[in-house]
Amino acid sequence: MPDKQKQRDLIPVMDYGQYRQARKLVHECCNYDSGQCIALDAGDGCVCVQSISRPLLCRWFRCAVLPLDRELEAALFHRLERKKCSVCARLFLPGSNRAKYCPDCAARMKRKHAAERKRKQRRICHALGTEKAL
């Protein structure tokens, strides 16, 4: 009995918004064929389990399709480890404990901070140059 309870705890259950996002992703699955699951098909046709249920049951969907939407994956599997981006407020899975931006915003903020640092460096350099001339 405890093993079944442990299995139920490991299967994430989606809220309605997450379920709608997952339903859109189901169409990206290579086993999905107009509402039918090719992997479960035994000749008589089988409805894709992930398109009709809220618990995340399909292993193929978890491993191959869900990583396409990193925000949904982080919300379902990394509930305690995820952080909110300081710029766009999206949830993301940080690579370290210092990360404060999602991967999309991190590159943009890196360029912005580098430009500010160079401006400050040039301002200081030019300030010294004018003193030398006097």
Secondary structure, DSSP 4 states (H G I P E B T S, - for coil): -HHHHHHHHHS-B--HHHHHHHHHHHTT-TTEETTEETTT-SSS--B-GGGT-SB---HHIIIIIGGGSHHHHHHHH-TTT-EE-TTT--EE--SSTT--S-HHHHHHHHHHHHHHHHHHHHHHHHHHHHHHH-
